[in-house]
Amino acid sequence: MKTKSKKRPQFKNEDAEREFWASHSPLDYFDTAELKRATFPNLKPSLKSISIRLPEDMLDELKVLANKRDVPYQSLAKLYLSWGIHSERRRSKATHK
């Protein structure tokens, strides 16, 4: 059963639009039968440079491990951070169930 979508209102500014969508469902204003999955093959994640202080021996070990894998040590550090974050999220979800 298809329901008619509501007419989207006109907004005076972004704040008015933001306030409206905070309390209304977009599904009421768009015909979901016409939606198509979008793909963005060339979209790259936003990156932010940071400085981090590490003990010299930890940095040396990271460089050795990266050399064994034939990858830059910064890339390996990002991979290890990602693993740690995902692990912590899984652990946190398991303890809150």
C-alpha positions in Angstrom: 0.0 0.0 0.0 1.6 3.2 -1.1 1.0 6.3 0.9 1.3 9.8 -0.5 4.3 11.7 0.8 3.8 15.1 2.5 4.9 18.3 0.8 8.3 19.4 2.1 8.1 22.9 3.7 10.2 25.8 2.6 12.7 27.0 5.2 13.9 30.5 6.0 17.4 29.4 6.9 19.5 26.3 7.9 18.6 26.7 11.6 14.9 26.5 10.8 15.4 23.4 8.6 17.6 21.8 11.2 15.0 22.4 13.9 12.2 21.0 11.7 14.1 17.8 10.8 15.0 17.2 14.4 11.3 16.5 15.2 10.1 15.1 11.8 10.8 11.9 9.9 12.2 12.4 6.4 10.4 9.2 5.5 7.1 11.1 5.6 8.3 13.6 3.0 10.0 11.3 0.4 8.6 8.5 -1.7 10.7 5.6 -0.6 9.6 3.6 -3.7 11.6 6.0 -5.8 14.9 5.8 -3.8 18.0 4.3 -5.4 21.2 3.3 -3.6 23.9 5.8 -4.2 27.6 4.8 -4.6 30.5 7.2 -4.2 33.5 5.3 -5.6 35.9 8.3 -5.5 35.0 9.6 -2.0 38.0 9.7 0.3 37.7 10.0 4.0 38.6 13.2 5.7 42.0 13.1 7.4 43.3 15.2 10.2 47.0 15.4 11.1 47.9 14.9 14.7 51.0 14.8 16.8 51.5 11.9 19.2 54.4 11.4 21.5 55.6 7.8 21.7 58.5 6.2 23.6 61.4 5.8 21.2 61.6 2.0 21.7 57.8 1.7 20.8 58.4 3.8 17.6 61.4 1.7 16.7 59.4 -1.6 17.2 56.6 -0.1 15.1 59.1 0.7 12.3 60.5 -2.8 12.4 57.0 -4.4 12.2 56.1 -2.1 9.4 59.3 -2.9 7.5 58.5 -6.7 7.8 55.0 -6.0 6.3 56.5 -3.6 3.7 54.1 -0.8 4.7 54.8 2.7 6.0 54.9 2.8 9.8 52.2 5.5 10.0 49.9 3.2 8.1 50.6 0.4 10.4 50.0 2.7 13.4 46.6 3.7 12.0 45.7 0.0 11.5 46.7 -0.8 15.1 44.6 2.1 16.4 41.7 1.0 14.3 41.9 -2.6 15.7 42.1 -1.2 19.2 39.1 1.0 18.7 37.0 -1.8 17.2 38.0 -4.2 20.0 37.1 -1.6 22.7 33.7 -1.0 21.0 32.9 -4.8 20.9 34.0 -5.2 24.5 31.9 -2.2 25.5 28.8 -3.5 23.7 29.3 -6.9 25.3 29.4 -5.5 28.8 26.3 -3.3 28.2 24.0 -6.1 27.1 
